[in-house]
């Protein structure tokens, strides 16, 4: 299975998802490396410091949004993470808004429906969050997870198109870089040394489940 990793910055890439993917290509509209061809069996869209409403500051976003809209419209397998989730939701006709305050650190999330991909996670789990925006479900969207801050995961009905707000992909190395770049790290990040190993195991399982679903949906 050929998988495209669409990134927005070097330290927010496929992370531990790459551990379970045999054939992974990386591209980036943000970094001047757009995908060179089509034909991928699945696409992963990752996070970054930009926001979906900043097209004027980041003109490359217009081209990326068109690319994602085409994937979503065609029902191709897509998994968006954080910013990627917001881009997928917007491409499907949903709204993305700013939170009253960012959600950063380790926070509880609960599954709210049965799904073959999100079902790879426990019914209730502690997730790594790092976002200041949130998704309102797009038309045809089915909520799959949430917490007391916002919706945390969705799927488009009858399509292998997913969005997760939490960072299931983040490696220990990348997360440590994010924390080191903070002048005053959020106290909710203090549990990272104890949490990250467990979290990476779940992240790999989630990616495996998505790839299985993508494989079924291609047939």
Secondary structure, DSSP 4 states (H G I P E B T S, - for coil): -EEEEE-SSTTSS-GGGGGG-SEEEEEBTTTTB--S----SEEEE---S--TT-TTT-THHHHHHHHHHHHHHTT--EEEETHHHHHHHHHTT-EEEEEEEEEEEEEEEEE-S--TTGGGS-SEEEEEEEEEEEEEPPTTEEEEEE-SSSEEEEEETTSSEEEESS-TT--HHHHHHHHHT-SS--GGGTTHHHHHHHHHHHHHHHHHHHHHHHHHHH-
